[in-house]
Amino acid sequence: MVSDLKARTVDDHRRVVLPESCPAGSTVIVQQLDEDTYIVRRQRPRQHLFVVLERDVEKLRDDPDMDALGEKASKAGLKKLPKFDEL
């Protein structure tokens, strides 16, 4: 939604004045699409954070299916690692 679209001029320090709806000191991201096109986005802090509290687990219960799955996943991960060269 573009409601504050105004023509601006770049000053000697290559600065652009943003509308009043963007507070001074705001973090912005400037993305260049081509030689004449730039997108300026205001970076806002995330608002939707969730905190999940879990109790400490002393010992996991025995589960042979999960053990087999973990063993299979670790073997697959080890195949992707590069060879280790000792110095």
C-alpha atoms as one frame of an Amber mdcrd trajectory, in Angstrom:
protein
   0.000   0.000   0.000   1.593   3.257  -1.126  -0.054   6.249   0.513   2.860
   8.672   1.069   4.399   8.517  -2.387   6.170  11.811  -3.001   8.880  12.878
  -5.392  12.194  13.443  -3.634  15.569  14.752  -4.725  18.860  13.207  -3.685
  21.154  15.751  -1.985  24.952  16.136  -2.322  25.514  13.281   0.168  23.183
  10.938  -1.774  20.518  11.109   0.953  16.790  10.803   0.382  14.268  12.318
   2.804  11.626   9.764   3.746   8.020  10.614   4.711   7.150  11.584   8.300
   5.591   8.139   8.858   9.136   6.709   8.928  10.712   7.912  12.208  14.194
   9.387  12.223  16.872   6.791  12.901  14.823   3.911  11.496  16.732   1.028
   9.948  16.008   0.740   6.222  17.076  -1.701   3.534  17.830  -0.315   0.076
  17.613  -2.834  -2.755  18.663  -1.957  -6.294  16.587  -3.677  -8.960  18.220
  -2.124 -11.999  20.196   0.991 -12.904  17.302   3.378 -12.160  15.079   1.448
  -9.730  15.543   1.168  -5.953  13.273  -0.273  -3.282  13.521   1.168   0.241
  12.065  -1.001   3.018  11.796  -0.096   6.666  13.139  -2.878   8.875  10.922
  -3.306  11.924  11.559  -5.529  14.937   9.621  -8.762  14.984   6.398  -8.509
  16.915   5.257 -12.132  16.991   7.584 -13.953  19.344   6.549 -17.051  21.225
   8.223 -18.454  24.310   7.824 -22.139  25.043   8.907 -23.357  28.456   9.933
 -26.987  28.735  11.044 -28.887  31.804  14.555 -30.314  31.957  14.864 -33.893
  30.773  17.270 -35.991  32.825  17.078 -39.151  30.721  15.175 -39.949  27.558
  12.989 -43.014  27.586  14.119 -45.995  25.534  12.652 -45.975  22.042  14.238
 -48.372  19.538  12.442 -46.773  16.566  13.813 -43.319  17.377  17.278 -44.785
  18.025  17.257 -46.423  14.578  16.060 -43.203  12.952  18.778 -41.188  14.723
  21.447 -43.680  13.667  20.259 -43.517  10.059  20.219 -39.692  10.072  23.718
 -39.469  11.562  25.128 -41.889   8.977  23.538 -39.872   6.165  24.986 -36.669
   7.616  28.468 -38.171   7.916  28.469 -39.066   4.209  28.112 -35.364   3.325
  31.094 -34.227   5.412  34.375 -33.620   3.574  37.330 -35.859   4.379  39.375
 -34.752   7.388  43.041 -34.082   6.687  45.303 -34.185   9.717  48.040 -31.570
   9.889
